[in-house]
Amino acid sequence: MPDTSSYRGRFAPSPTGPLHFGSLVAALGSWLLARHANGQWLVRMEDLDPPREVAGAAAQQLAALDAFGLRSDGAVEWQSRRSDVYQIALDRLLAEGKAFACHCSRSQLAASNGVHHRCAGKAQRTNPAIRLRVPPGTTVSFEDSLQGGIAQDVGREVGDFVLKRADGLWAYQLAVVVDDAAQGMTDIVRGADLLDSTPRQILLQQALGLPTPRYLHLPLILDAGGQKLSKSSEAPAVDAGDPLPALHAAWLALGQASSAVEVSFDAASFLASAKQAFTPDRLPSVTSLSLAALHNAADANAV
């Protein structure tokens, strides 16, 4: 694990619902790793998709993080306010021939399972999507700090991917790459649901001449049906009025010793103990964990 004061990490939720337990695990894990490295931890609100956003969710999430003692070391960044920056990056990619306008519809790409290899659009669309050009055989490999070696044939598995949607909204892949570089992020700690996105982001970093940070993908928390806890599946919100139970459960989900945080009276005392006791080598090197198994571990007072 990195041990340098130049470490900069972040937690970047989308305002599509209240903060749930899976998000708390990612937030606490990224905060602990930043503190372990004597680094900075920032919060970014990824509010790029208004049709999916829930009114008041962003403020609710920030209030919940504050109640859990997880406060950004700098001003919260809002992606919805950075369209001009994304446009500059996109214009550069277009000018260099690394991106192109795509007039394909979803139905036209259905035959290739939505993977774009060549344009099938027969008519010029008024507002085409913009895609990154991914030549056949383009493979990206990287070493995840927790999950190990990862390799993806982006050309075959993903194809030319969207940077700006036909409806005019910015794609996550472009925005996150531009913002991570602009904020000087050295370490990206997030859930394993984004593991498959990382090769695309590395390709974009290379295309834009941006540095590639270190990546660490924490296990996803699955519900009783084996599905990822998510705001879209109406996962229950964590109780900001009583933060200790959720913090203890998130600590266990991160593979840490329960005895290290037993004497905690509030979120502040919990985080103080957690910061001192956190052991990165105990992080589970798996891509998912069952919420039921975590409850059993808590009941057994596992260490």
N, C-alpha and C positions, 0 to 999 in steps of 0.2 A: 504494500500500500504506500502511496506517496506520503512523504513527511516533509512538507515545505510550506512556508508561510505564503507562497504564491498561489496556493490552491484556491480555486474559485469553483464552487458548485451551486446548484440551484434546484428548486422545486417548482414545477410549472404545470399547475392544474388547468383544466378547461372548465368554464362556468356553466356546466350542463346539469348541475344538481348540487346537493350538499356534500360536504366532505364525508366520505365513507371510510371504513376500516382499511381497505386496500390502499387508498390514497394516504392514510395516516402512516401506514408501514413505509411507503415510499418517502414520505416527508421526513419521518423520524430517521430512517436509514441514511438519507442524503445529508441531513443535519449532523448526525453522529460522525459520518465519514469526514465531513468538512471540519468539524471541531477536533477530531482526532489528528488531523493534519495541520491544526492551528490556522486554518484557512477561513475564507468567507463563504457565507451561505445566503443566497438571494432567492427571492420569490418573483416569478413572472406569471402573469395571467395570460393564458393562451386563448384569447377571446376572438377567434378568427371566423367562427361559424355561427352567425346570428340565428339561423333557423333552428339550431340545436340548443341554443342557450336558454337558460331559465332565468326569468327576471329575478334579480336580487341574489342569485347564486354566488356571484363573485364576492359581494360584500359578506355573505354568510360564510363562505370558505375562509376568507381572510380573518373574520372574527373568530372562527373555530381554531385556526392556526394560532392566533394570539392567545386564546384560552388554554391551548396546549403548550404555551411557552415557546412556540416555534416562530420567531420573529425575524424577518429579513434584515440582513446587515446593511441594506441600502433601500432606496425607494423601489416600490413595486413597479415593474415594467408591464405595460399593457400592449399586446401585439396589435390591437385594433387601431392604435395611434401611430403605427409605423409603416403604413402603406407606401409612403414615398421612398423609404429605404429599400423595401422589397422591390419596388419598381426599378430602382437603379441597378440592382443585382440582376433582375430579369432582362433589362435592356442590354446589359453587358453580355449576357449569355446568348441573346438573340443576335447581337452584332457580331459575335465571334462564331456563329453557326453551331453553337452547342445546344441551342434550344430552337424549337420551331412551333409554328401554329398548326394545330391539329383540328380537322373538321369532322372527325369521326364521332358518331353517336354511340351510346352504350350498346344499343341493339346491334350495331355493325361490328362491335368488338366481342359480341357474345360467343362467336364461333371460336375465338381464341381465349375463352374464359376471362375476357377483360384485359388480357395482356396485349399491349400495343407493340407490334413489330414493324408495321408499315401502315400508312394511312389508307383507310378503306372508305373514307367519306367521298360521296359522289357529288355533293353540292357544297358550295362555300357557305359556311355559317357566318352570321353577322358578328358573333362574338365567339371565336374559336377558343378552345383550351390551348394552353402553352405547355409543351412537354420538353423534358430534357432528353437529348438524343443519347441512347444507350446502345452502342454497337453490339452485334452478336459476339458471344464469347467473353463479354465483360464480367470478370469475376472479382469480387472484393473479399479480402480476408482481413481479419483483425483479431486481436487478443482481448477478450473481455476479462476484466479484472476478477470476476467471480465465476463466470460460466465457461471460461477457457477459450480455445480457438474456435472461431466462427468463420465460415466461408459461404458465400452465396454467389451463384451465377445470376447476376442481376439481369443480364441480357435475356436469359431464358425464362427465369422465374417471375420477373417484374416487367421487363421491357422498358420502353420509353415512358417515363412516369410524369404525372401532372405537376406543374409548378404554379399555374394559375388556372382556376376552373373556368368553364364556359359561362358560369353565372357571375363571373367577375371576382369571386372570392379567392383569397390566397390559399394555396395548398400548405399544409402543415410542414412538409419536407423543406420547402424553401424558407419559410419564416423561421423555423427552428435553427437552421444552419446559419442564417444571417444574424439572428439574435445571439446565438451562442458565441459567435465570433466577436460581435460588437461588445458584448459584456465580458469578454476575455475569459470565458469558461475554460478551465483546464480539465475538469472532471464532470462527466455526465452520469449521474446515478438516478435510475428510474426503474420502472417495472419491466419484467421480461416480455410483456406484450409488445414492447417497442424494439425488441431484439432484431426482428426482421427488417425494421426501418433503418437500422444503423448503416448497412452497406449503401443504401441510397443516399444517406446523409454524407457519408464519406466521399462518394462520387461527386456530390455537389460541392463539398469543400475543396476537392481537387480541381473541379472545373472553375471555381471562383478564386483559386489560389489562397484559400483560407487554411489555418492550422486545424489538425484533427486532434480533438481532446481525447483523454482516456475515457473508456466506457465501463460501467459496471451496472449490470441488470439484476435487480433483486427479484426474488420469487413472487409470482402473482398469488394472490389469495383467492381461493376458489370457494364457492358456496357448496351447500349439501348436494346440489345436482352436478357438481363438477364444472360449473360455469364461473368465469371471472366476475368478481364483485365489481359492479360498475354503476354509475349514476343512471345510465340508460336502462338498466335492468332493475331499477328502483332499490338498490342496495340501501339498507338503513343508514342514516347519518350517525356518525359518532356523537356521543353526548358531551358537548362542550361544557355543560354545566357540572359534569362530574368526570374530569379528564383522566383520573388515575387508572380506572379499570382498563380503558382502551390503551393507555400508554403502556401498562404492564403487558397486555396482550400483544401489542406491537413489538415490544422488547423481546418477548418469547419468539415471535414470528421471525425475528432477526437472529435467532439462534443464541441469544445471550443468556447468562446465568440469572435465574430469577432472584436468587439470594442477594445479588448485588444491588437491587433497588427495593428491597423489602421495606426498609425504613424510609418511607417517603410520605410526606404529609400533604403535598400539593404538587402542581406541575413543575414549579421551580426547583423544589428539592429533588424530585424525580430526575429531572434533566441534569442537575448537578452531579448526582450519583451515577447516572448513566454515562455522562461524559467521561468520568474517571474510570469506570469499569468496562467501557466498550472495548471489545476484542474483535477486530475485523476478521481474524482467522476463523471465528465461529459462525460467520454468515453462511447460511445454507446454499451450497452450490447446486441448487435445483431451480427449475424454471417455474414451479408452482407448489403451493402448500394448501392443504385442505383446512378450512376454517374449523371443521369438526375436530380434526386432529389437534389443532392448536388449543381448542377448548379442553380436550382430554389432557393435554400436556399441562395446562394451567391447573386443572383439577388435581393432577398428580403432583403438583408443586415441583415440576421438572427443573433441573438445573443444567 
